[in-house]
Structure formats: C-alpha cells, structure tokens
C-alpha cells in the first residue's frame, strides 16, 4: 500500500526519534513492534524476549506487524511504520531458514520507497529493550539494506542530520502524496 511508509535500518540509528517528529507533525505512526513486545513481555513476566526466546519474539513481531498493517488501513493519508513486516520476517528467516519473507511479505507490501537509518555510532545506546551491541545492529542493517531492494523496494539512506532535517527530507521525497 503506497501510503504505508517504512522507516527501517540500523537499530539505534534514530528511527524512533524520527517517528516521534513525524507524529508531532500530524502523521499517523506505528511504533516498532519489537519495543512493544519487550515492554509487554517484561510487564507480564513473559519469555518472548530477543535475549531469551528470539524465535518466539520474532514470531510475535510478525503477527504484530500484520495486525499493525490491518489497523492502519483505517488511517487517512500516510502512516509511518517504525520497522515493519520485512524486518521481522527476514530476521526469522535468517535465524531458522524458514521462508518467512516469501511467505509473509509478498501479499503485504508497503510504499515502494523505504527510508533506512544507517549505523550511527555517536548516538547508539543500549537500553532495557535494546540489549544487543552496535556490531549486531550493523549486521542487521547490512541484511536489510540488501533485502529491501531484492524485494522490489527502493531504499533511501537518510543522512546523519538532526531529526527535523530528517523529517523534512522524508516529507520532501513523499511530497506528491504527503497529506496527513
């Protein structure tokens, strides 16, 4: 769906900060499934956490990404997603060898241009929800920057500039369809 825009890329590269800025400007946004899962699992004492049960975590992320897409169908205008189905499905496929990308992503497309945040060591931090190091985040980024074009998406790597400038760039590139 052309009005479903994915912000993907390196963990700790500023996706969530950019999503917050786009929400501040009046756009519909969908927070990253992974952070929501970690929050819910920690609150309930669950085990579907990336450092305990990565496969369970990724399966939940796929389910959540599909539900997020369905819920966003009722939004008017553009909806920005902090990560999406491709991110979770590709991680599950890498982990298990299961053809999750082909199975889950073919019929659930996003806008043709995906915005990627590159590795940005100067702002990378770990926290309660992001316990992996920058090296693991870069491996993830390398997988995604190769996969999105292989699935027919055009990628745009966002420059390492302040969030307001990043949001301006994204909206300028979406200008023909960027009504909130």
TIDREN-778601 format. One line per field, with one value per residue (C-alpha): x, y, z; residue number from 1; residue in one letter. Coordinates in steps of 0.25 Angstrom, whole numbers. Example, Ala and Ser with C-alpha at 12.3 -4.5 7.8 and 13.67 -1.06 7.14 Angstrom:
c1: [49  55]
c2: [-18  -4]
c3: [31  29]
nr: [1  2]
rest: [a  s]
***
This chain:
c1: [0  6  2  9  23  34  46  56  71  80  76  80  80  69  56  48  52  49  35  32  35  26  15  17  15  1  4  -1  10  12  23  33  27  40  39  25  27  39  30  18  27  35  22  16  28  28  39  37  49  60  71  63  54  58  49  37  40  41  28  21  27  22  8  8  13  2  -8  -2  -4  -18  -21  -14  -24  -34  -24  -25  -13  1  4  19  24  36  40  31  28  40  49  43  41  55  61  53  57  72  70  62  64  49  44  37  40  34  22  19  23  18  4  6  14  18  20  31  41  47  55  67  75  90  99  101  111  111  96  95  92  87  75  65  59  72  82  90  103  106  113  100  92  101  99  84  86  94  83  72  79  82  68  58  63  63  48  46  47  55  63  67  78  75  87  92  86  77  63  56  64  62  47  48  55  45  34  40  42  28  23  13  5  9  -5  -7]
c2: [0  13  21  11  17  8  14  3  1  1  -1  12  20  29  23  25  39  42  35  44  56  51  49  63  68  61  48  34  26  12  9  -2  -16  -21  -10  -12  -27  -25  -16  -25  -37  -30  -26  -39  -47  -54  -60  -55  -46  -45  -50  -61  -67  -60  -69  -66  -51  -51  -59  -49  -37  -43  -45  -31  -25  -31  -26  -12  -12  -16  -6  5  3  12  23  34  39  34  24  23  10  9  -5  -14  -28  -29  -26  -37  -48  -46  -48  -60  -66  -63  -70  -82  -84  -84  -76  -65  -54  -60  -66  -53  -41  -44  -40  -29  -19  -5  8  6  15  10  20  14  20  16  12  24  20  34  33  17  13  0  0  -9  -12  -12  -20  -24  -17  -8  -19  -27  -15  -13  -28  -25  -13  -20  -31  -20  -11  -23  -29  -18  -15  -30  -30  -18  -7  6  10  23  24  36  45  47  60  66  60  72  72  57  58  70  60  49  58  65  51  48  61  57  48  54  59  56]
c3: [0  -5  8  17  19  26  34  35  36  48  62  69  57  60  55  67  69  54  56  68  60  49  59  64  50  50  43  47  52  57  68  66  69  76  86  89  90  100  108  109  112  123  129  129  132  118  111  97  98  88  98  104  92  79  71  79  79  64  62  71  63  50  56  61  48  41  51  50  35  36  47  39  27  34  35  25  18  20  32  36  42  51  45  38  34  25  37  46  35  30  44  46  32  36  49  45  30  29  17  25  15  3  12  19  11  -3  -1  10  3  7  0  -11  -4  9  18  25  36  35  46  55  66  72  76  78  92  98  108  114  101  92  99  86  83  71  63  64  59  47  43  44  35  25  23  22  12  3  5  3  -12  -14  -11  -21  -11  -14  -2  2  13  22  25  39  42  53  53  48  35  34  35  24  15  17  14  2  -4  -2  -6  -16  -6  7  13  28]
nr: [1  2  3  4  5  6  7  8  9  10  11  12  13  14  15  16  17  18  19  20  21  22  23  24  25  26  27  28  29  30  31  32  33  34  35  36  37  38  39  40  41  42  43  44  45  46  47  48  49  50  51  52  53  54  55  56  57  58  59  60  61  62  63  64  65  66  67  68  69  70  71  72  73  74  75  76  77  78  79  80  81  82  83  84  85  86  87  88  89  90  91  92  93  94  95  96  97  98  99  100  101  102  103  104  105  106  107  108  109  110  111  112  113  114  115  116  117  118  119  120  121  122  123  124  125  126  127  128  129  130  131  132  133  134  135  136  137  138  139  140  141  142  143  144  145  146  147  148  149  150  151  152  153  154  155  156  157  158  159  160  161  162  163  164  165  166  167  168  169  170  171  172  173  174  175  176  177  178  179  180]
rest: [x  x  x  x  x  x  x  x  x  x  x  x  x  x  x  x  x  x  x  x  x  x  x  x  x  x  x  x  x  x  x  x  x  x  x  x  x  x  x  x  x  x  x  x  x  x  x  x  x  x  x  x  x  x  x  x  x  x  x  x  x  x  x  x  x  x  x  x  x  x  x  x  x  x  x  x  x  x  x  x  x  x  x  x  x  x  x  x  x  x  x  x  x  x  x  x  x  x  x  x  x  x  x  x  x  x  x  x  x  x  x  x  x  x  x  x  x  x  x  x  x  x  x  x  x  x  x  x  x  x  x  x  x  x  x  x  x  x  x  x  x  x  x  x  x  x  x  x  x  x  x  x  x  x  x  x  x  x  x  x  x  x  x  x  x  x  x  x  x  x  x  x  x  x  x  x  x  x  x  x]
***
